[in-house]
Amino acid sequence: MAPTHIDERDVLQWLRALGAERLSGGSFRETISTGIGEELLHEFSLASAMSWTRNKEIYERRFGQVPSWLMTVNPVHRPALCRIALERDQTLPQITETAALAAYQAGRDSSNAVCMYPHLSEMNMSQDTDKNIWHFEVSESGTLTVADFKSPNTRAEIYESVADAWVESPAHLADAMDEVQPLAWAVNEIYSEVRSEVESERDSASNDAMASDERVEALTARLDSMPEEPEEGAKDWLLALTTVEFERLVVPQIEGWFSEEPNWNYEDDYIPRGATSQGAALEFFESMDGDELDLLGVEIIEGDHPGSTYYAAELRGDVDAANKVAINAGMPVRFKRIT
């Protein structure tokens, strides 16, 4: 029995909801023609690109070609729509691109990641653009990495999920601190600097015969309200800042922090997997089911010994044999041995 279609009204409602989500962008770009003389620029991360490639391949294996309107949606959101269809065993409807785009754009504003730009370059992705094939390099030990991987250079590229929204308010930054531990360390440093300044000012006032008792008491009370350990006081201090104080004391320093390269020695354990070629390859193969991994001869390694931090996808078999399997099975992957 042929699968039924998801109701068009449901899809349009989902598109409106997806369009209202704030996107953080990414280092990859895709230009899509709308067919009405304009082009859409989508910005997204490598992990999103790989997820879209994988979910598209699964959808088309079951239902046939994805509807053309789906390409008007950012690759961040396309996999979710494919997964809904797969879970329901219903195909996505053939609605018009105009209707889909109108619904998707309805909740968006000019600051979000889907924008209209004419004459921009095509997709900047390490894959064959015609065949959507991802290429992976295989080390002597079998570790898989994404070929021609462009490593991010700044924290803004690495911690892209929080790189934009934090600046809106102290509360937004506090939420970002919960998500990214190195960012919390950066705010803690600012807090410690401010507390040290208050302490120095209090000490100077205490030793100044001309300073009023009220001033010394006020500075002492302020210092007492700021715990010495930043882990205990930084967030409460941040949330109590006025907009002016936030923009003066915090925003410039955190903007500078995001523009810099991370301290790999201290931040390595907190950097998202997709920020490295090995981690991005691991995310890609983790999205495959076990039977496909077995066919290719790929194994997911989550620590090769107790306490190990080595996480990777490894090709256990022969490269040529794995490529032959991928071609015969229609899998969008190819392998190349490196030395």
C-alpha positions as CSV (number, residue, x, y, z in Angstrom):
1,M,0.0,0.0,0.0
2,A,1.4,3.4,-1.0
3,P,2.1,5.8,1.8
4,T,-0.2,8.7,2.3
5,H,0.7,12.4,2.3
6,I,1.0,14.6,5.4
7,D,-1.7,17.2,5.4
8,E,-0.5,20.4,3.7
9,R,-1.9,22.5,6.5
10,D,0.2,20.7,9.1
11,V,3.3,21.3,7.1
12,L,2.6,25.0,6.6
13,Q,2.1,25.3,10.4
14,W,5.4,23.6,11.1
15,L,7.2,25.9,8.6
16,R,5.8,28.9,10.4
17,A,7.1,27.5,13.7
18,L,10.5,26.6,12.3
19,G,10.7,30.1,10.7
20,A,10.3,31.7,14.1
21,E,13.3,29.9,15.5
22,R,16.5,32.0,15.8
23,L,19.4,30.5,13.9
24,S,23.0,31.1,14.8
25,G,24.2,30.6,11.2
26,G,27.5,28.8,10.5
27,S,30.5,28.7,8.2
28,F,28.7,27.0,5.3
29,R,26.5,28.7,2.7
30,E,24.0,27.6,0.2
31,T,22.3,29.7,-2.5
32,I,18.9,28.5,-3.7
33,S,16.9,30.0,-6.5
34,T,13.3,30.7,-5.7
35,G,12.2,30.6,-9.3
36,I,10.9,34.1,-9.1
37,G,14.0,36.0,-9.9
38,E,15.5,36.0,-6.4
39,E,17.9,33.8,-4.4
40,L,17.9,32.5,-0.9
41,L,21.1,32.4,1.1
42,H,21.2,29.7,3.8
43,E,23.9,29.7,6.4
44,F,24.5,26.6,8.5
45,S,27.0,24.5,10.3
46,L,28.8,21.4,9.0
47,A,26.9,19.2,11.4
48,S,23.6,20.5,9.9
49,A,24.8,20.0,6.4
50,M,25.8,16.4,7.1
51,S,22.5,15.7,8.9
52,W,20.6,17.0,5.9
53,T,22.5,14.9,3.5
54,R,22.0,11.8,5.6
55,N,18.2,12.4,6.2
56,K,17.6,13.3,2.5
57,E,19.2,10.0,1.5
58,I,17.1,8.0,3.9
59,Y,13.9,9.8,2.9
60,E,14.5,9.3,-0.9
61,R,15.3,5.6,-0.3
62,R,11.9,5.1,1.1
63,F,9.7,7.7,-0.7
64,G,11.6,8.9,-3.7
65,Q,12.7,12.5,-4.4
66,V,12.1,15.1,-1.7
67,P,9.7,17.8,-2.8
68,S,11.3,20.9,-4.4
69,W,9.9,23.3,-1.8
70,L,12.0,21.7,0.9
71,M,15.0,23.4,-0.5
72,T,13.6,26.8,0.4
73,V,14.1,25.7,4.1
74,N,17.4,26.1,5.8
75,P,19.4,22.8,6.1
76,V,19.2,23.2,9.8
77,H,15.4,22.5,9.6
78,R,15.1,20.1,6.6
79,P,16.2,17.0,8.6
80,A,13.4,17.5,11.1
81,L,10.7,17.5,8.4
82,C,12.2,14.4,6.8
83,R,12.2,12.6,10.1
84,I,8.6,13.5,10.8
85,A,7.6,12.0,7.4
86,L,9.7,8.9,8.1
87,E,8.2,8.4,11.6
88,R,4.7,8.8,10.3
89,D,5.4,6.8,7.1
90,Q,3.8,9.6,5.2
91,T,5.4,11.6,2.4
92,L,5.8,15.4,2.5
93,P,3.1,17.0,0.3
94,Q,3.8,18.7,-3.0
95,I,2.9,22.2,-1.9
96,T,4.1,25.2,-4.0
97,E,7.4,26.8,-3.3
98,T,5.7,30.2,-2.9
99,A,3.4,28.9,-0.2
100,A,6.2,27.1,1.7
101,L,8.5,30.1,1.5
102,A,5.8,32.5,2.7
103,A,5.0,30.3,5.7
104,Y,8.7,29.9,6.5
105,Q,9.5,33.5,6.3
106,A,6.4,34.6,8.2
107,G,8.0,34.4,11.6
108,R,11.4,35.6,10.6
109,D,13.1,39.0,11.0
110,S,16.1,40.6,9.3
111,S,18.5,39.3,11.9
112,N,17.9,35.7,11.2
113,A,19.9,33.4,9.1
114,V,17.7,33.1,6.0
115,C,18.1,36.2,3.9
116,M,17.6,37.3,0.3
117,Y,20.8,38.1,-1.6
118,P,21.3,38.1,-5.3
119,H,24.2,36.4,-7.2
120,L,25.9,34.7,-4.4
121,S,28.3,31.7,-4.7
122,E,27.1,28.1,-4.6
123,M,27.5,25.7,-1.7
124,N,30.8,25.8,0.2
125,M,30.8,22.2,1.2
126,S,33.4,19.4,1.1
127,Q,31.3,17.2,-1.1
128,D,30.6,16.5,-4.7
129,T,27.8,19.1,-5.4
130,D,26.3,16.9,-8.2
131,K,26.1,13.7,-6.2
132,N,26.0,14.8,-2.6
133,I,28.9,12.5,-1.8
134,W,30.9,13.1,1.4
135,H,34.6,12.3,1.3
136,F,36.5,10.9,4.3
137,E,40.2,10.4,4.9
138,V,41.4,7.2,6.7
139,S,44.5,7.3,8.8
140,E,46.9,4.4,9.2
141,S,45.1,3.4,12.4
142,G,41.7,3.7,10.6
143,T,40.5,7.0,12.2
144,L,38.1,8.8,9.9
145,T,38.2,12.6,9.3
146,V,36.2,14.8,6.9
147,A,38.3,15.5,3.8
148,D,39.2,19.1,3.1
149,F,37.8,20.2,6.4
150,K,37.9,23.9,7.1
151,S,38.6,24.3,10.8
152,P,36.9,27.2,12.6
153,N,39.3,29.9,13.7
154,T,37.3,31.8,16.4
155,R,35.2,31.0,19.3
156,A,32.2,32.6,17.5
157,E,32.5,29.8,14.9
158,I,33.0,27.1,17.4
159,Y,30.3,28.0,19.9
160,E,28.0,29.2,17.2
161,S,24.8,28.1,19.1
162,V,25.3,31.0,21.5
163,A,27.5,33.4,19.5
164,D,24.7,35.8,18.6
165,A,21.9,35.7,21.2
166,W,24.0,36.4,24.3
167,V,24.4,40.1,23.6
168,E,20.7,40.8,23.9
169,S,20.7,41.0,27.7
170,P,22.4,39.7,30.9
171,A,19.8,36.9,31.1
172,H,20.7,35.8,27.6
173,L,24.3,35.7,28.5
174,A,23.5,33.8,31.7
175,D,21.7,31.1,29.6
176,A,24.7,31.0,27.2
177,M,27.0,30.5,30.2
178,D,25.0,27.4,31.2
179,E,25.5,26.0,27.7
180,V,29.2,26.8,27.2
181,Q,31.4,26.4,30.2
182,P,34.4,28.3,28.8
183,L,32.1,31.3,28.3
184,A,31.2,31.1,32.0
185,W,35.0,31.2,32.8
186,A,35.2,34.4,30.8
187,V,32.4,36.0,32.7
188,N,33.9,34.8,35.9
189,E,37.1,36.7,35.1
190,I,35.2,39.9,34.5
191,Y,33.4,39.5,37.8
192,S,36.7,38.9,39.6
193,E,38.2,42.0,38.0
194,V,35.2,44.1,39.0
195,R,35.3,42.7,42.6
196,S,39.0,43.5,42.9
197,E,38.3,47.1,41.8
198,V,35.6,47.5,44.4
199,E,37.9,46.0,47.1
200,S,40.7,48.4,46.1
201,E,38.3,51.3,46.1
202,R,37.0,50.3,49.6
203,D,40.5,50.0,51.0
204,S,41.5,53.4,49.6
205,A,38.4,55.0,51.0
206,S,39.1,53.4,54.4
207,N,42.6,54.9,54.5
208,D,41.5,58.3,53.3
209,A,40.7,60.7,56.1
210,M,38.6,62.8,53.7
211,A,36.3,59.9,52.6
212,S,32.9,59.8,54.3
213,D,31.8,57.0,56.5
214,E,28.8,56.5,54.3
215,R,31.0,55.9,51.2
216,V,33.1,53.3,53.1
217,E,30.0,51.6,54.3
218,A,28.5,51.6,50.9
219,L,31.6,50.1,49.3
220,T,31.8,47.5,52.1
221,A,28.2,46.5,51.6
222,R,28.8,46.1,47.9
223,L,31.9,44.0,48.5
224,D,30.0,41.8,51.0
225,S,27.3,41.2,48.4
226,M,29.9,39.8,46.0
227,P,31.2,36.4,47.0
228,E,35.0,36.0,46.6
229,E,34.5,32.8,44.5
230,P,33.2,33.8,41.1
231,E,31.3,30.5,40.7
232,E,29.2,31.6,43.7
233,G,28.6,35.2,42.7
234,A,29.2,35.9,39.0
235,K,25.8,35.0,37.6
236,D,23.8,36.9,40.3
237,W,26.1,39.9,39.7
238,L,25.5,39.7,36.0
239,L,21.7,39.4,36.2
240,A,21.6,42.5,38.5
241,L,23.4,44.7,36.0
242,T,21.6,47.5,34.3
243,T,21.6,47.7,30.5
244,V,24.2,50.5,30.7
245,E,26.4,48.6,33.0
246,F,26.1,45.4,30.9
247,E,27.1,47.3,27.7
248,R,30.0,49.0,29.4
249,L,31.5,46.3,31.7
250,V,30.7,43.0,29.9
251,V,29.8,43.4,26.2
252,P,33.1,44.6,24.9
253,Q,35.1,41.9,26.7
254,I,32.8,39.1,25.7
255,E,32.8,40.3,22.1
256,G,36.6,40.2,22.2
257,W,36.5,36.7,23.7
258,F,34.3,35.4,20.9
259,S,36.5,36.9,18.2
260,E,39.6,35.1,19.5
261,E,40.9,31.6,18.9
262,P,40.1,29.3,21.8
263,N,42.7,28.1,24.3
264,W,42.8,24.5,23.1
265,N,44.6,23.3,26.3
266,Y,41.7,24.4,28.5
267,E,38.7,24.3,26.3
268,D,39.3,21.1,24.4
269,D,36.8,19.1,26.4
270,Y,34.0,21.6,25.8
271,I,34.4,22.3,22.1
272,P,31.6,20.7,20.0
273,R,32.6,17.6,18.1
274,G,31.6,19.2,14.8
275,A,34.3,21.8,15.2
276,T,37.0,19.2,14.3
277,S,37.4,17.0,11.2
278,Q,37.5,13.9,13.4
279,G,34.4,14.9,15.4
280,A,32.5,15.9,12.3
281,A,33.2,12.5,10.8
282,L,32.1,10.8,14.0
283,E,28.8,12.8,14.0
284,F,28.1,11.8,10.4
285,F,28.6,8.0,11.0
286,E,26.7,8.1,14.3
287,S,23.7,9.1,12.2
288,M,23.9,5.8,10.3
289,D,22.1,2.7,11.5
290,G,24.1,-0.3,12.6
291,D,23.5,-2.4,9.5
292,E,25.0,0.3,7.3
293,L,28.0,0.7,9.5
294,D,28.6,-3.0,9.4
295,L,28.4,-3.0,5.6
296,L,31.0,-0.3,5.4
297,G,33.2,-1.7,8.1
298,V,32.9,1.4,10.2
299,E,33.0,1.2,14.0
300,I,32.1,3.9,16.5
301,I,34.8,4.2,19.2
302,E,33.7,5.9,22.5
303,G,36.9,5.7,24.5
304,D,39.4,2.9,23.5
305,H,40.1,2.2,27.2
306,P,38.6,3.2,30.6
307,G,39.1,7.0,31.1
308,S,40.0,7.6,27.5
309,T,38.8,10.8,25.7
310,Y,39.3,9.2,22.3
311,Y,36.0,9.3,20.4
312,A,36.1,8.6,16.7
313,A,34.7,6.6,13.8
314,E,37.1,4.1,12.4
315,L,37.2,2.1,9.2
316,R,38.2,-1.4,10.1
317,G,38.4,-2.9,6.6
318,D,39.9,-2.1,3.3
319,V,39.3,1.3,1.7
320,D,38.6,0.0,-1.8
321,A,36.2,-2.6,-0.5
322,A,34.3,0.0,1.6
323,N,34.0,2.3,-1.4
324,K,32.7,-0.6,-3.5
325,V,30.0,-1.3,-0.9
326,A,29.1,2.4,-0.7
327,I,28.7,2.6,-4.4
328,N,26.6,-0.6,-4.7
329,A,24.4,0.5,-1.7
330,G,24.0,4.1,-2.9
331,M,25.6,5.5,0.3
332,P,26.8,9.1,-0.1
333,V,30.3,8.4,1.3
334,R,33.8,7.7,-0.2
335,F,37.0,6.9,1.6
336,K,40.7,7.8,0.9
337,R,43.7,6.4,2.7
338,I,46.2,8.9,4.0
339,T,49.7,8.4,5.4
